[in-house]
Amino acid sequence: MGWNRVFRDLLKRPTAVMGMVVLVLMVGGAVFAPWLAPHDPLDFQPANRLRAPDSEHLLGTDSFGRDILSRILWGGRTSLWCAVTAIVIGTALGTLIGLVAGYSGGRTDSLIMGFMDIMMAFPTLLLALTIVIVLGTSLFNLALAIGISNMPRFARLVRGEVLRVKSFDFVDGALALGASTPRIMWRHILPNILAALIVMVSLRVSVAILIEASLNFLGLGVPPPAPTWGGMVAEGQKFLLFAPWLATAPGAAIALIVLALNFVGDGLRDALDPRLKNSEV
Amino acid sequence: MNKGMGYIGRRILLILPTVLGAFTLVFFIVHLAPGDPIDVLLMDVESGTAEQIKQELREQFGLDKPIHEQYFIFLKNTITGDLGTSIIRRQPVSKVLAPTIKPTIMLAVSAVALSVIIGVPAGVASALRRNRPTDYIIMTVAVIWLSVPGFWLGILLIYYLGFKVAIFPMFGGGAGGGFTSELYHLVLPAFAVGARSAALVARMARSSILEVLNQDYIRTARSKGLRERVVVYKHALRNAVIPVITVVGMDLAYLLGGTVIVETVFGRVGLGKTMIDAITQRDYPVVQGAILLFAVGIVLVNFLTDLAYAIANPRIRLGK
């Protein structure tokens, strides 16, 4: 499909470029947080509590006197790790299920997809929340819950693509040459559904970040004192009227990265697969 | 599945397994979740409570029976409307949850109404001025609304429209102040929940209208010399509305997820906030009751969406 062309196409879209710049900056900030953060994100400084933004604390301090900028940088690590792990889990499980369902067809297909439809009937947030209650709160469980709740979408997408690709002659050709089922799936079907899958991944990562933030906001994610963007907004809401920067800054970080991902995702969708232009992935 | 049953019949058949699936999941929450509810219940009692008392309590709540037996007892009780007893409040769960349903429905419905009122005209305007500044501005705003987390939007609304320019109430559901007060308290939360859907509806309405405008019958209508307004509103809009209905319906189900967060932000005592409070208190019977109610609500909404979709689209109503 020509990755150079896709990238050049992406560079022609101002919103996609903006999104990529923001994304690189924010991912960089999260990855290099240990070196970039001006303060220890967990360091209690009771004398410095609730300080408005100034030159020492660019985004102010929270109710324990912790530096908010440092906490946002470190919180980004949590959010991004969680979202990426969740989508890796969701994509892997969903792709596997979709491949099996689409390739087997018949009763297996109906059964698997029926179950996926039932899961998909529920809002991703409620599904993830329910799974978190079952698993207990921890960073990995959060990622697992978000991954599982994203799985049906990937399964449905992959199955649809498999059904489409399966009817092509080259699959029959491979079959006639005696290729095994796993080999056909891996060598012939997967490469053909990659474009749709990449678009889906780029758009679902942003949803994963929103859900991760929401669950942390509700106190059902990573336990304190670890900094998370959602947790910081929840903490900040308590002091909203005296120290509005507590809730606004981490919330802005969430909105910004999700926006950047959506811009890039929309751009990728248009560049990679015009067929998907008007679809609701 | 069964061909003779038609579309609606098949949809009705799907309701039962969905509810049963949700029910089973909910059941396992209670039995797999970490933390023994009995220990939680006795937390305020002095430590070192006699094992015998715990045992008695387990028997009282039916937690001593084998798990499959508990499952069927729970199933039977639920069907008869008995959702168990709240461990913390020591009241029937149905009594705890009943008054929370109305505020949540009001929030979800007003959020959907808002998303249609904002989203459809925005999408139509965008489509009719395709690739012009209006279109770009509307679509950019839509992506921004899609990206802002509902809880943060809620907090910004509280700060700016509830505190700085104090035109809306900041907190609570306005219960006790009559219907006007309730509506007044609904404005900010409904917007916090509905902004995302408004953006989705706008995007869907835009692409749907653009697609319809390319159809032959639109060209026919235009070549008959009909005025552009008639073409757009009578011919295009009617046909473009079908996918929009699906988005709205799917979104109503997703909105119910959003209400959980926004109710917590605004301190509205609805089903979602009650559920979150119960989770932190490990009041599992209330949690399972709330999730079950959400599940039933979502299944109903999905069914009604399918129904509306089928009615709007004769190709589906009359079978494939």
Interface residues (C-beta under 8 A of the other chain):
Chain A: T15 S110 G114 F115 D117 I118 A121 F122 P123 T124 L125 L126 L129 T130 I133 V134 G136 S206 L210 A213 S214 F217 L218 G219 L220 G230 V233 A234 G236 Q237 L240 L241 P244 A247 T248 G251 A252 I254 A255 V258 L259 N262 F263 D266 K277 N278 E280
Chain B: M1 L14 P17 T18 G21 A22 L25 V26 F28 I29 L32 A33 P34 T140 V143 I144 L146 S147 V148 P149 G150 F151 W152 I155 L156 I158 Y159 F163 L200 M204 S207 S208 L210 E211 V247 A253 Y254 L255 L256 G257 G258 V260 I261 T264 V265 I276 I279 T280 V287 I291 F294 A295 I298 V299 N302
